[in-house]
């Protein structure tokens, strides 16, 4: 049975009747809401360049802040479509080498703060929020699916800046689609910024991810300046290890004691995710203060694993703690998955779920 929605199309916030079940929610998200929500998520709503946790041992981080600050300042002029006004993006000169990059690409391993820097760029760009868009690669492809290609071009074409987090290099079809979209937006003077991940096994081997990115977006490569950001995963830098999973009894007790918490058994939640489009996973967690899971075990197949990655991203964006009983999060994905083509997604999910598990630890002492 579907959970009734509020007038805004959002699931209602929990009352005192006990924990909710994510499995009982089937949210519907209007296309206009997808556009309106293309802003930095709650976790990154207040971040700025001066709040970035610089690692003194990694000079590339300070360099990235300097370059991005200058890039944001350069976006202060009139939009390219403004008649009679200064165009920040003029026509490409005959000598393409002389053209200033129309975008930046943040290249680095997971957990070095690329999303923090991307959101800081969005905040620092001197334009009204309605003229700036921020979303993940998945959210952008979902927007094209909801609006259609031409309408998406029209909707985003008047923007000053488009920030794309977690640019995916492992889906050729979607990559070509987004590459075509970005080409049209560049023609209309939209500045671009994107992030992705260097594969963990490739760290220290130069611009592996940057080379992949620039190759996949082909004709757009000349418009991007790659910025390498080195460092360790800040989510676990200098912090104690994540707590071990708790007993099912403790997780259930915490769920009932925490207003707004949800409580689901993990296998049922994975089955439910297959029935909800990933574009709705953010709405699925609307009003939830903590996610409590029992019977957590290894993910059975790659399709399920990729859906779980999207859910982990939405939970992390919204700073929703995750309290779990079962296997530790670093055992969710098989060795075959962690060594396969989607391994960067799985490592990111493990990193983020581990951070959320650490955030959830105080719930068991309530």
Secondary structure, 3 states (H helix, E strand, C coil): CCCCECCCCCECCCCCCCCECHHHCCCCCCHHHHHHCCCCCHHHCCCCHHHCCCCCCCHHHHHHHHHHHHHHHHHHCCCCCCCCCCCCCCCCCCCHHHCCCCEEEEEECCCCCHHHHHHHHHHHCCCCHHHEEEEEHHHHHHHHHHHCHHHHHHHHCCCCEEEEECCCCCCHHHHHHHHHHHHHHHHCCCEEEEEEECCHHHCCCCCHHHHHHHHHCHHHHHHEEEEECCCCCCCCCCCCCCCCCCCHHHHHHHHHHCCCEEEEEHHHHHHHHCCCCHHHHHHHCCCCCEEEEEEECCCCCHHHHHHHHHHHHHHHHCCCEEEEEECCHHHCCCHHHHCCCCHHHHHHHHHHHHHHHHHHHHHHHC
